[in-house]
Amino acid sequence: MTPTPAGSGPSGTRDGVGLRLPAPALRVVEATDDDAAPLVALWTACGLTRPWNDPERDIADARSTPTSTVLVGHVDGAAGAAGAGILVSGAVVGYDGHRGWLYYVAVDPAWQGRGFGRETVVAAEAWLAAQGAPKVQLMVRRTNADAVGFYQALGYTDQETIVLGRRFPVAQGGPDVG
Ligand SMILES: CC(C)(COP(=O)(O)OP(=O)(O)OC[C@H]1O[C@@H](n2cnc3c(N)ncnc32)[C@H](O)[C@@H]1OP(=O)(O)O)[C@@H](O)C(=O)NCCC(=O)NCCS
């Protein structure tokens, strides 16, 4: 997990006389090489990694095509943050020519519950719309009731479809994704 600097967090920082200052704003941008390691740490902290997936490869693959990318949310101005700030959210987006898809949406547990998840998804939707995608959708595990509640709060509805899949044998050179 991305470390939250001491004295900062979801409720903002305290100044020298103990007044609570506004919490920093989120800035969502396309990921750079420097974001890969903290993003994998974030996904790990949020329980989104799976043994059969390689998150570093997932990041590299999503950044390698013109119709997919990785978005990260940075918080600037937090105590101890330097340069691009600290990474507190992320999402993978892709347009397959028919629909836009969201994957790996996550907010650092220390920064959840203050709108950063919504801001990250809104930025992802804007990126997909700019690609020409008419629709966005995602897959969520049935056991992840919190995520379902989050997406419903953002206006997402059950598409009443069954997701079917088949893994390509690695020997065929196909992607090993789950
Ligand atoms: C799901 C997740 C991204 C939400 O991030 P967050 O920053 O805490 O969410 P926000 O504060 O932006 O919440 C946005 C809205 O969703 C609502 N919401 C959030 N969690 C909710 C829940 N469990 N049930 C109902 N509504 C919920 C909020 O009340 C808020 O509503 P509002 O904007 O109308 O006030 C975050 O909890 C997370 O990273 N979870 C672990 C990873 C995960 O499961 N990702 C989804 C993979 S499919």
The ligand as a Gaussian input file, in Angstrom:
#p B3LYP/6-31G(d) Opt

LIG

0 1
 C      -14.609000       0.456000      -4.171000
 C      -13.664000       1.629000      -3.918000
 C      -12.857000       1.914000      -5.184000
 C      -14.487000       2.858000      -3.524000
 O      -13.599000       3.951000      -3.341000
 P      -13.970000       5.142000      -2.360000
 O      -13.004000       6.246000      -2.604000
 O      -14.072000       4.627000      -0.966000
 O      -15.428000       5.551000      -2.850000
 P      -16.056000       7.033000      -2.854000
 O      -15.748000       7.691000      -1.550000
 O      -15.645000       7.734000      -4.087000
 O      -17.614000       6.705000      -2.910000
 C      -18.401000       7.109000      -4.018000
 C      -19.837000       6.787000      -3.690000
 O      -19.997000       5.376000      -3.504000
 C      -20.652000       5.135000      -2.264000
 N      -20.135000       3.892000      -1.721000
 C      -18.867000       3.569000      -1.489000
 N      -18.782000       2.330000      -0.965000
 C      -20.059000       1.886000      -0.868000
 C      -20.659000       0.678000      -0.369000
 N      -19.919000      -0.331000       0.118000
 N      -21.991000       0.558000      -0.424000
 C      -22.768000       1.552000      -0.906000
 N      -22.256000       2.726000      -1.396000
 C      -20.912000       2.879000      -1.344000
 C      -20.291000       6.315000      -1.403000
 O      -21.238000       6.503000      -0.369000
 C      -20.308000       7.445000      -2.405000
 O      -21.635000       7.870000      -2.630000
 P      -21.947000       9.419000      -2.920000
 O      -20.936000       9.910000      -3.929000
 O      -23.337000       9.398000      -3.457000
 O      -21.800000      10.108000      -1.607000
 C      -12.709000       1.311000      -2.726000
 O      -13.487000       0.977000      -1.602000
 C      -11.740000       0.207000      -3.001000
 O      -10.638000       0.454000      -3.499000
 N      -12.090000      -1.054000      -2.649000
 C      -11.181000      -2.180000      -2.780000
 C      -10.911000      -2.538000      -4.230000
 C      -12.170000      -2.978000      -4.964000
 O      -12.950000      -3.789000      -4.481000
 N      -12.323000      -2.420000      -6.192000
 C      -13.420000      -2.775000      -7.070000
 C      -12.980000      -3.863000      -7.984000
 S      -14.291000      -4.341000      -9.116000

